[in-house]
Amino acid sequence: MMRAKRYAWRDRRARKRDFRALWITRITAACRMRGTRYSLFINGLQRAGVLLNRKMLQMIAIEDPTTFDALVETAKKHTTAVPANVLAA
């Protein structure tokens, strides 16, 4: 019985990690389709003051692409990073 409790405790935490990784993967794919990177997208949203968690962001990316496009544009406006192609020149 004690072993089962230990595994249940461990796996509840592992499930949270697994879902977060899935959400990040989905957001990354949606960002790449729109020509930006995940890290720039998240940074831009934080600087813009958008308070959506990753679970909600991945749901928006899947179910409402036009809203996600608007979020990407908002993030691009508020990001301070230099695009990679400018550094290469």
Rosetta blueprint (number, residue, H / E / L):
1 M L
2 M H
3 R H
4 A H
5 K H
6 R H
7 Y H
8 A H
9 W H
10 R H
11 D H
12 R H
13 R H
14 A H
15 R H
16 K H
17 R H
18 D H
19 F H
20 R H
21 A H
22 L H
23 W H
24 I H
25 T H
26 R H
27 I H
28 T H
29 A H
30 A H
31 C H
32 R H
33 M H
34 R L
35 G L
36 T L
37 R L
38 Y H
39 S H
40 L H
41 F H
42 I H
43 N H
44 G H
45 L H
46 Q H
47 R H
48 A H
49 G L
50 V L
51 L L
52 L L
53 N L
54 R H
55 K H
56 M H
57 L H
58 Q H
59 M H
60 I H
61 A H
62 I H
63 E H
64 D L
65 P H
66 T H
67 T H
68 F H
69 D H
70 A H
71 L H
72 V H
73 E H
74 T H
75 A H
76 K H
77 K H
78 H H
79 T L
80 T L
81 A L
82 V L
83 P L
84 A H
85 N H
86 V H
87 L H
88 A H
89 A L
